[in-house]
Amino acid sequence: MLPDPKLTPGDALPAVMAADICTPGWATEHRHVTESMRDQVYAEYGRTRGPDCCEVDHLIQLELGGSNDMKNLWPQPDAPRPGWDEKDQLENELHAEVCAGKMTLADAQHCIASNWVECWEKHVVPGYGPEWASENRHGW
């Protein structure tokens, strides 16, 4: 599932650079999503909090300089696949590529914000190999 682009277009902190996000602990220091913000995200999307729903996620993750602004938060479900586990894989991969100098921070932010599933297919799925991809693509 992709976030509603009207509610969650993605938002990055304007002055963040690759050197910032590649500093250990940077993302943890910048995480500031309150319970009332989480409640607001669920309300905007017409969802109810609970174990069968979702997790409030940053579209552009903090590890890529994403903000804690409401326009960067959405209730991401685990199913259908790909879900939050797959997006977490993508977040780790993009962070590693940016910190290794293989991708610019702006390109990584654009990739995940424009369509995180397509970005995941491009940057993570090839690591699984073609056999896995052909057996596990169900509806995406």
VENQUIGI-V464194 format. One record per residue. N is the residue number from 1. BURIAL is I if it has 24 or more other C-alpha atoms within 12 Angstrom, else O. Layout:
((N	BURIAL) (N	BURIAL))
This chain:
((1	I) (2	I) (3	I) (4	O) (5	O) (6	O) (7	I) (8	I) (9	I) (10	I) (11	I) (12	I) (13	I) (14	O) (15	O) (16	I) (17	O) (18	I) (19	O) (20	I) (21	I) (22	I) (23	O) (24	O) (25	O) (26	O) (27	I) (28	O) (29	O) (30	O) (31	O) (32	O) (33	I) (34	O) (35	O) (36	O) (37	O) (38	I) (39	O) (40	I) (41	I) (42	I) (43	O) (44	O) (45	I) (46	O) (47	O) (48	O) (49	O) (50	O) (51	O) (52	O) (53	O) (54	I) (55	I) (56	I) (57	I) (58	I) (59	I) (60	I) (61	I) (62	I) (63	I) (64	I) (65	I) (66	I) (67	I) (68	I) (69	I) (70	I) (71	I) (72	I) (73	I) (74	I) (75	I) (76	I) (77	I) (78	O) (79	O) (80	O) (81	O) (82	I) (83	I) (84	I) (85	O) (86	I) (87	I) (88	I) (89	I) (90	I) (91	I) (92	I) (93	I) (94	I) (95	I) (96	I) (97	I) (98	I) (99	I) (100	O) (101	O) (102	O) (103	O) (104	O) (105	I) (106	I) (107	O) (108	I) (109	I) (110	I) (111	I) (112	I) (113	I) (114	I) (115	I) (116	I) (117	I) (118	O) (119	I) (120	I) (121	I) (122	O) (123	I) (124	I) (125	I) (126	O) (127	O) (128	O) (129	O) (130	O) (131	O) (132	O) (133	O) (134	O) (135	O) (136	O) (137	O) (138	O) (139	O) (140	O))
